[in-house]
Amino acid sequence: MLEGDLTVEGQLLQPGDYCAASPDTVHHITSTRAGCMFLLTPQSGKALADDAAPVAHQPGLILVRASEGVWRSGPDAGVTQRTLRVNQAPGTWTGLGRMEPGARLPRHYHRTAEQFYMLEGDAHVTGQVLHPGDYYRAPAGTSHDVTHTDAGCLFLLISSDVEIGA
């Protein structure tokens, strides 16, 4: 959830909450009181990371509240990440990334496509400056040079684990 409120199967989602549905599930009641904006990404798979526990125990629904989960050190100094979901079949990871002001990630490679959605701050990726609401996608098997931020940033990332220096 990015803004507003959304109720899915009786569970109220607010900004920062994450919700995923298993393939072939049907949700009968979805509503909003004041309107909302959310990011919708179709994915398959059912695995959830060990450090993220679903709140709703309804069949096919995975819910991680913004206030829950563990931020862990990322692949370089000044970078932290919070896992929302791991999908073993294609080898993808969905999570939040946070970079402190001035943080840099060296050249890296992704086995799967990389999807990057900016939530806060700025990020310099492949010669482009991304701001809140900007979306970036790189095809599977691509590398890109240093990713950095001037003021710091928060972003949603769907990708494989990165291979630094590749």
C-alpha positions in Angstrom: 0.0 0.0 0.0 1.3 3.4 -0.9 -1.5 5.7 0.1 -5.0 5.6 1.7 -6.7 2.4 2.9 -7.8 -0.9 1.3 -9.7 -3.7 3.0 -9.1 -7.2 1.6 -11.0 -10.1 3.1 -11.6 -8.1 6.3 -7.9 -7.1 6.7 -7.4 -3.3 6.7 -4.2 -2.4 4.7 -2.5 1.0 5.3 0.5 2.7 3.8 3.6 0.4 4.0 1.6 -2.8 4.4 2.3 -5.7 2.0 -0.3 -8.2 0.8 0.1 -11.1 -1.6 -2.4 -13.6 -2.8 -1.5 -17.2 -3.9 -2.3 -18.1 -7.5 -5.9 -19.0 -8.4 -7.4 -17.4 -5.2 -10.5 -15.3 -5.3 -11.1 -12.4 -3.0 -14.8 -11.7 -2.6 -14.7 -8.4 -0.7 -12.2 -5.6 -1.4 -13.1 -2.0 -0.6 -11.7 1.4 0.3 -13.2 4.1 2.5 -11.3 7.1 1.2 -9.6 5.9 -1.9 -6.1 4.4 -2.2 -3.0 3.9 -4.4 -1.2 0.6 -4.4 1.3 -1.2 -6.5 0.0 -4.3 -8.2 2.6 -6.9 -9.4 1.4 -10.3 -10.6 3.6 -13.1 -9.4 3.4 -16.8 -8.7 4.7 -18.7 -5.8 3.8 -19.1 -2.2 7.0 -18.9 -0.1 7.3 -16.3 2.6 10.6 -15.3 4.2 11.4 -16.6 7.7 11.6 -13.1 9.2 8.2 -12.0 7.9 5.2 -13.6 9.5 1.7 -13.4 7.9 -0.9 -11.6 10.0 -3.9 -13.0 8.2 -4.2 -16.8 8.3 -6.7 -16.9 5.5 -6.0 -19.4 2.8 -4.0 -17.9 0.0 -3.4 -14.5 1.6 0.0 -13.3 2.9 0.0 -10.0 4.8 3.0 -8.3 6.3 2.4 -5.1 8.2 4.6 -2.0 7.8 5.4 -2.2 11.5 6.6 -5.8 11.4 9.7 -7.5 9.8 13.4 -7.1 10.3 15.7 -4.7 8.6 19.1 -6.5 7.8 22.4 -5.2 6.5 22.5 -5.1 2.7 25.2 -5.9 0.3 27.2 -2.8 1.0 27.7 -0.1 3.7 24.7 2.2 4.2 22.3 -0.2 2.6 19.6 -2.2 4.5 16.9 -4.5 3.3 13.6 -6.0 4.6 12.3 -9.2 3.1 8.6 -9.3 2.3 8.5 -12.5 0.2 10.8 -15.1 -1.4 9.6 -17.0 -4.4 11.8 -20.1 -4.7 10.6 -21.2 -8.2 11.9 -18.3 -10.3 14.4 -17.3 -7.6 13.0 -13.9 -6.9 13.0 -11.7 -3.8 10.5 -9.0 -3.0 11.5 -6.5 -0.3 12.2 -3.0 0.7 15.6 -1.4 0.3 16.9 1.6 2.1 20.0 3.5 1.3 21.4 6.2 3.7 22.5 9.5 2.1 25.6 9.0 0.0 25.3 5.2 0.0 26.5 3.3 -3.1 26.1 -0.2 -4.5 28.9 -1.3 -6.8 28.4 -2.8 -10.2 26.1 -5.8 -9.9 24.2 -8.5 -11.9 20.7 -9.9 -11.6 19.8 -13.4 -12.8 16.1 -12.5 -13.1 14.4 -9.2 -14.2 14.8 -6.4 -11.7 11.8 -4.2 -10.8 12.5 -1.1 -8.8 9.8 1.2 -7.5 10.8 4.4 -5.7 8.9 5.3 -2.5 11.1 8.0 -1.0 14.2 10.0 -1.8 16.4 9.7 -4.9 18.4 7.0 -6.6 20.8 7.1 -9.5 20.4 4.0 -11.6 21.9 3.5 -15.1 22.3 7.2 -15.7 18.8 8.0 -14.6 17.7 9.8 -11.4 14.6 8.2 -9.9 12.2 10.0 -7.6 9.1 8.8 -5.6 6.6 7.2 -7.9 9.2 6.3 -10.6 9.5 2.7 -11.8 12.5 1.0 -13.3 12.8 -2.4 -14.9 15.9 -4.2 -16.2 15.7 -7.5 -18.2 17.0 -10.8 -16.7 20.7 -11.3 -17.0 21.7 -7.7 -17.1 24.4 -5.8 -15.1 24.4 -2.2 -14.2 27.1 0.1 -12.8 27.1 1.8 -9.5 23.7 2.7 -8.0 23.8 5.5 -5.6 21.7 8.1 -3.7 22.4 11.7 -2.8 19.8 12.3 -0.1 18.9 8.6 0.8 16.0 6.6 -0.4 13.5 3.8 0.2 12.3 1.5 -2.6 10.4 -1.7 -3.3 12.6 -4.2 -5.2 11.6 -7.4 -6.9 14.6 -9.2 -8.2 17.0 -12.1 -7.7 19.9 -11.8 -5.2 22.5 -9.5 -6.7 26.0 -10.6 -7.6 28.3 -7.7 -6.7 31.1 -6.9 -9.1 29.7 -9.0 -12.0 
